[in-house]
Amino acid sequence: MFNILITGSNSFLASELIKILDKSKYKVIGFDIDEISLNKIEYYCADLRDSNLNEIISQKIDILIHLGAVSNTPDCEEDIKKCYDINLLGTLNLLKNFENNEIKKIIFASSEWVYEKKNNVIQNEKSIINFKQLKSHYSVTKLIDEFLLNDFCKRKKIDLNILRFGILYGLRKSRWSAFESLVHQVYKTNRNDIKVGSLSTGRNYLYVKDAALAIIKSFEIKNINILNIQGPKFFTLSQIINYASNIVSKKINIQETNPNNPSIKKFSNKLSTKLFNWSPKFMPENGIEILIEYFNKNNL
C-alpha cells in the first residue's frame, strides 16, 4: 500500500480527490491549516510554514500531492505578504522536511494563470512564458514554485508532475469561480439583468472531478513533466448565460462593461492524453445542468 500525503487537504480539489482515491491501494494522510471536513483519513491540522513539520511527515511517504496554497488571485492581492509567505516559504519548508524521506513522486497543483493572455492562441506546455508579463502575485508564486520543485526533484531524482489546472468549478456552497457564479446569477436573478465585462471572455472550464481523476491518472508517469489539465472545450460567458437561461426559462438582459477587452485563454491537453490517457469527461453544458440542480436542491 502506498502512503499519500495531501497538503491543503480541506480544499475543494483535495476533498474531491480524497473521496475517489482507492483506499485499498492508498493510505491517505492529510494536513491543512483548517480543520478537515472529511473523515476516514489520517489527518493533521498544520501550517506549511510550521518549523515542526518534520514531526508530521516523519513516516514514510510515497506520493506527495501539494495542493496547499493561497489559491486564488483575489486572496493573494488582498494580502500579498501572506501570499508569498505561504506559497513560497511554505513550499520551501515542505521540501526541507522531505530531504531525508524516501518519496517517489511529487504532484503539484499549478495553474493556467502562469500563461500570458494570448487571445485565440492555443498554448501548450512548450509555450514561452515571459515572467515580466504575469499580471498577478498568485501566478508569480505558482511559477516560482514550479522552479523550486523542479530543482528539488532533479537533485533528489524524484518523479515530478506539475499540473497546470484550468479554472475549476463544481458543487460547493461558497468561493465560486466565475463559472459557478455566473450560472448562479442566471438561476437566482429576479430582475433578469446581468452585468459582465465582455461576453467573449472564455476558458476551458474544468469540472473538479475531472481534475481529481487527472491527479490519480498521473501517478502512472515517470520523470519530470509539466502538463496542462483543462476542460473539454472553450466556453464563453455568452454561452454560459445562454445555456443556463434556456434551462431556467429566463430571458436575460446583459450589460457589457468592457466588450472590446475580452480575457481569452486557450490551452491544449494533448500531452496529458498522450502520456497517461487522461481526457476530461464533463462538458460545460453538463456542468451547468448539474449546478442548477444543485442550487435548487440546496436553496442557494
C-alpha positions as CSV (number, residue, x, y, z in Angstrom):
1,M,0.0,0.0,0.0
2,F,1.3,3.5,-0.9
3,N,1.2,6.3,1.5
4,I,-0.1,9.6,0.0
5,L,0.3,12.9,1.8
6,I,-2.0,15.7,0.6
7,T,-1.3,19.3,1.6
8,G,-4.3,21.6,1.6
9,S,-6.4,18.6,2.3
10,N,-9.5,20.6,3.2
11,S,-9.5,22.4,-0.2
12,F,-12.2,22.0,-2.9
13,L,-10.0,19.8,-5.1
14,A,-8.5,17.8,-2.3
15,S,-11.9,17.0,-0.9
16,E,-13.0,15.5,-4.2
17,L,-9.7,13.7,-4.6
18,I,-10.0,12.1,-1.2
19,K,-13.5,10.9,-2.0
20,I,-12.4,8.9,-5.1
21,L,-9.0,7.6,-4.1
22,D,-9.0,3.8,-3.8
23,K,-8.5,3.3,0.0
24,S,-7.4,-0.3,-0.6
25,K,-4.4,0.9,-2.6
26,Y,-3.5,4.0,-0.8
27,K,-3.3,5.2,2.8
28,V,-4.2,8.9,2.6
29,I,-2.6,11.3,5.1
30,G,-3.9,14.9,5.0
31,F,-2.9,18.2,6.5
32,D,-4.4,21.6,6.3
33,I,-4.3,24.8,8.3
34,D,-8.0,24.4,8.9
35,E,-9.9,21.5,10.5
36,I,-10.7,18.9,7.9
37,S,-14.3,18.4,6.7
38,L,-13.8,14.8,5.6
39,N,-13.2,11.8,7.9
40,K,-11.8,8.3,7.3
41,I,-8.2,9.6,6.7
42,E,-5.3,10.2,8.9
43,Y,-5.2,14.0,9.4
44,Y,-3.0,16.7,10.9
45,C,-4.0,20.3,11.4
46,A,-0.8,22.1,10.5
47,D,0.7,25.1,8.6
48,L,3.1,24.6,5.7
49,R,5.4,27.1,7.4
50,D,5.5,25.1,10.7
51,S,9.1,24.6,11.9
52,N,8.0,21.2,13.3
53,L,6.6,19.9,10.1
54,N,9.2,17.1,10.1
55,E,7.3,15.5,13.1
56,I,4.1,15.4,11.0
57,I,5.8,13.8,8.0
58,S,8.2,11.6,9.8
59,Q,6.5,8.4,8.4
60,K,7.4,7.2,5.0
61,I,5.6,9.0,2.2
62,D,5.5,7.5,-1.3
63,I,3.5,10.3,-3.1
64,L,3.2,13.9,-2.1
65,I,0.3,15.8,-3.6
66,H,1.0,19.5,-2.9
67,L,-2.3,21.5,-3.1
68,G,-1.8,23.7,-0.1
69,A,-1.6,27.4,-1.0
70,V,-3.3,30.8,-1.0
71,S,-5.1,29.5,-4.0
72,N,-6.6,32.4,-6.0
73,T,-5.8,35.8,-7.3
74,P,-8.2,37.9,-5.1
75,D,-6.9,36.4,-1.9
76,C,-3.3,37.0,-3.0
77,E,-3.9,40.6,-4.0
78,E,-5.7,41.2,-0.7
79,D,-2.7,40.1,1.4
80,I,0.4,40.0,-0.8
81,K,2.8,39.2,2.1
82,K,0.7,36.2,3.2
83,C,0.5,35.0,-0.5
84,Y,4.3,34.9,-0.8
85,D,4.9,33.6,2.7
86,I,2.6,30.6,2.3
87,N,3.0,29.8,-1.4
88,L,6.8,30.2,-1.5
89,L,8.2,29.8,2.1
90,G,5.6,27.1,2.8
91,T,6.8,25.1,-0.2
92,L,10.5,25.6,0.7
93,N,9.8,24.4,4.3
94,L,7.9,21.4,3.0
95,L,10.8,20.4,0.7
96,K,13.3,20.9,3.5
97,N,11.4,18.4,5.6
98,F,11.4,15.9,2.7
99,E,15.2,15.9,2.3
100,N,15.5,12.5,4.1
101,N,12.2,11.0,3.2
102,E,12.2,8.2,0.5
103,I,9.5,9.9,-1.5
104,K,8.9,8.6,-5.0
105,K,6.7,11.2,-6.6
106,I,5.5,14.8,-6.2
107,I,2.4,16.2,-7.8
108,F,2.0,19.9,-7.7
109,A,-1.2,21.9,-8.4
110,S,-0.1,24.8,-10.6
111,S,-2.4,26.9,-12.7
112,E,-3.2,28.2,-16.2
113,W,-2.5,31.7,-14.8
114,V,1.2,31.1,-15.3
115,Y,0.5,31.7,-19.0
116,E,0.2,35.1,-20.6
117,K,-3.1,36.3,-22.1
118,K,-2.9,35.5,-25.8
119,N,-6.4,35.8,-27.3
120,N,-7.2,33.0,-29.8
121,V,-3.7,31.4,-29.5
122,I,-3.8,27.8,-28.3
123,Q,-0.9,27.5,-25.8
124,N,0.8,24.3,-24.7
125,E,3.5,23.2,-22.3
126,K,6.3,24.4,-24.6
127,S,4.8,27.9,-24.9
128,I,7.3,30.6,-23.8
129,I,6.3,32.3,-20.6
130,N,7.5,35.9,-20.1
131,F,7.8,36.3,-16.4
132,K,7.5,40.1,-16.7
133,Q,4.1,39.8,-18.4
134,L,2.5,37.9,-15.4
135,K,-0.4,40.0,-14.1
136,S,-0.9,38.7,-10.6
137,H,1.1,37.7,-7.5
138,Y,-0.7,34.4,-7.5
139,S,0.7,33.5,-10.9
140,V,4.2,34.6,-9.9
141,T,4.2,32.3,-6.9
142,K,2.9,29.4,-8.9
143,L,5.7,29.8,-11.5
144,I,8.4,30.1,-8.9
145,D,7.1,27.1,-7.0
146,E,7.3,25.1,-10.3
147,F,11.0,26.1,-10.5
148,L,11.7,25.2,-6.8
149,L,10.1,21.8,-7.2
150,N,11.8,21.1,-10.5
151,D,15.2,21.8,-8.9
152,F,14.5,19.7,-5.8
153,C,13.2,16.7,-7.8
154,K,16.2,16.8,-10.2
155,R,18.6,16.8,-7.3
156,K,16.8,14.1,-5.4
157,K,15.9,12.1,-8.5
158,I,12.2,12.2,-7.7
159,D,9.4,12.0,-10.3
160,L,7.5,15.3,-10.6
161,N,4.2,16.1,-12.2
162,I,3.4,19.8,-12.5
163,L,-0.3,20.1,-13.4
164,R,-1.4,23.4,-14.7
165,F,-5.1,23.3,-13.9
166,G,-7.8,25.3,-15.7
167,I,-10.5,27.2,-13.8
168,L,-12.3,24.7,-11.6
169,Y,-16.0,24.5,-10.9
170,G,-18.3,22.1,-9.2
171,L,-20.7,21.6,-6.3
172,R,-19.8,23.9,-3.5
173,K,-21.7,26.4,-1.4
174,S,-19.1,29.3,-1.5
175,R,-15.9,30.6,-3.0
176,W,-17.3,30.1,-6.5
177,S,-15.3,30.6,-9.7
178,A,-16.6,32.8,-12.5
179,F,-18.4,29.7,-14.0
180,E,-20.4,28.9,-10.9
181,S,-21.0,32.5,-10.0
182,L,-22.4,33.3,-13.5
183,V,-24.7,30.2,-13.6
184,H,-26.0,31.2,-10.1
185,Q,-26.7,34.7,-11.2
186,V,-28.8,33.4,-14.1
187,Y,-30.6,30.9,-11.8
188,K,-31.2,33.4,-9.0
189,T,-31.8,36.8,-10.6
190,N,-35.3,38.2,-10.4
191,R,-34.6,41.4,-12.5
192,N,-33.3,39.3,-15.5
193,D,-30.3,41.7,-15.7
194,I,-26.7,40.6,-15.6
195,K,-23.5,42.7,-16.0
196,V,-20.3,41.2,-17.4
197,G,-17.0,42.7,-18.8
198,S,-17.0,41.0,-22.2
199,L,-19.3,38.3,-23.4
200,S,-16.4,36.9,-25.4
201,T,-14.4,36.2,-22.3
202,G,-13.9,32.4,-22.1
203,R,-11.9,29.4,-20.8
204,N,-11.7,25.7,-20.9
205,Y,-13.5,25.4,-17.6
206,L,-12.7,22.2,-15.7
207,Y,-15.1,20.2,-13.6
208,V,-13.5,19.3,-10.2
209,K,-13.9,15.5,-10.6
210,D,-12.0,15.6,-13.9
211,A,-9.2,17.5,-12.1
212,A,-9.1,14.9,-9.3
213,L,-9.0,12.0,-11.8
214,A,-6.2,13.7,-13.7
215,I,-4.1,13.7,-10.5
216,I,-4.8,9.9,-9.9
217,K,-4.0,9.1,-13.6
218,S,-0.8,11.0,-13.4
219,F,0.5,8.5,-10.8
220,E,1.4,6.3,-13.8
221,I,4.0,8.5,-15.4
222,K,7.7,8.9,-14.6
223,N,10.4,11.6,-14.7
224,I,9.6,15.4,-14.6
225,N,6.6,16.6,-16.5
226,I,4.6,19.9,-17.0
227,L,1.1,19.2,-18.1
228,N,-2.0,21.2,-18.9
229,I,-5.2,19.9,-17.3
230,Q,-8.1,21.8,-18.9
231,G,-11.8,21.3,-19.6
232,P,-13.0,19.6,-22.8
233,K,-13.9,22.7,-24.8
234,F,-13.6,26.5,-24.9
235,F,-16.7,28.2,-23.5
236,T,-17.5,31.9,-23.3
237,L,-19.5,33.9,-20.8
238,S,-22.1,34.4,-23.5
239,Q,-22.5,30.6,-23.9
240,I,-22.8,30.1,-20.1
241,I,-25.6,32.7,-19.8
242,N,-27.5,31.5,-22.9
243,Y,-27.4,27.8,-21.9
244,A,-28.3,28.5,-18.3
245,S,-31.1,30.9,-19.2
246,N,-32.7,28.3,-21.5
247,I,-32.7,25.7,-18.7
248,V,-34.4,28.1,-16.2
249,S,-36.6,29.6,-18.9
250,K,-35.5,33.2,-18.4
251,K,-34.8,36.0,-20.8
252,I,-31.6,37.7,-19.6
253,N,-30.7,41.3,-20.3
254,I,-26.9,41.5,-20.5
255,Q,-24.8,44.6,-19.9
256,E,-21.2,44.5,-21.2
257,T,-19.0,47.0,-19.4
258,N,-15.8,46.3,-21.5
259,P,-16.9,44.4,-24.6
260,N,-13.7,45.1,-26.6
261,N,-11.3,43.7,-24.0
262,P,-12.2,40.0,-23.5
263,S,-10.0,37.7,-21.4
264,I,-9.4,34.7,-23.6
265,K,-7.0,31.8,-22.9
266,K,-7.0,28.5,-24.8
267,F,-4.9,25.5,-24.0
268,S,-4.1,22.1,-25.3
269,N,-4.5,18.8,-23.3
270,K,-2.7,16.7,-26.0
271,L,0.4,15.9,-23.9
272,S,-1.7,14.7,-20.9
273,T,-3.8,12.5,-23.2
274,K,-0.6,11.1,-24.8
275,L,1.3,10.4,-21.5
276,F,-1.4,9.0,-19.3
277,N,-4.5,8.7,-21.4
278,W,-6.4,11.4,-19.5
279,S,-9.2,13.4,-21.0
280,P,-12.0,15.4,-19.3
281,K,-15.5,13.9,-19.3
282,F,-17.7,16.8,-18.1
283,M,-18.8,19.1,-20.9
284,P,-19.7,22.7,-19.7
285,E,-23.3,22.1,-20.7
286,N,-23.5,19.1,-18.3
287,G,-21.8,21.2,-15.7
288,I,-24.4,24.0,-15.9
289,E,-27.2,21.4,-15.6
290,I,-25.6,19.9,-12.6
291,L,-25.1,23.2,-10.9
292,I,-28.6,24.4,-11.4
293,E,-30.0,21.2,-9.9
294,Y,-27.6,21.7,-7.0
295,F,-28.6,25.3,-6.4
296,N,-32.3,24.3,-6.5
297,K,-31.8,21.3,-4.2
298,N,-29.8,23.4,-1.6
299,N,-31.9,26.5,-1.9
300,L,-28.8,28.6,-2.8
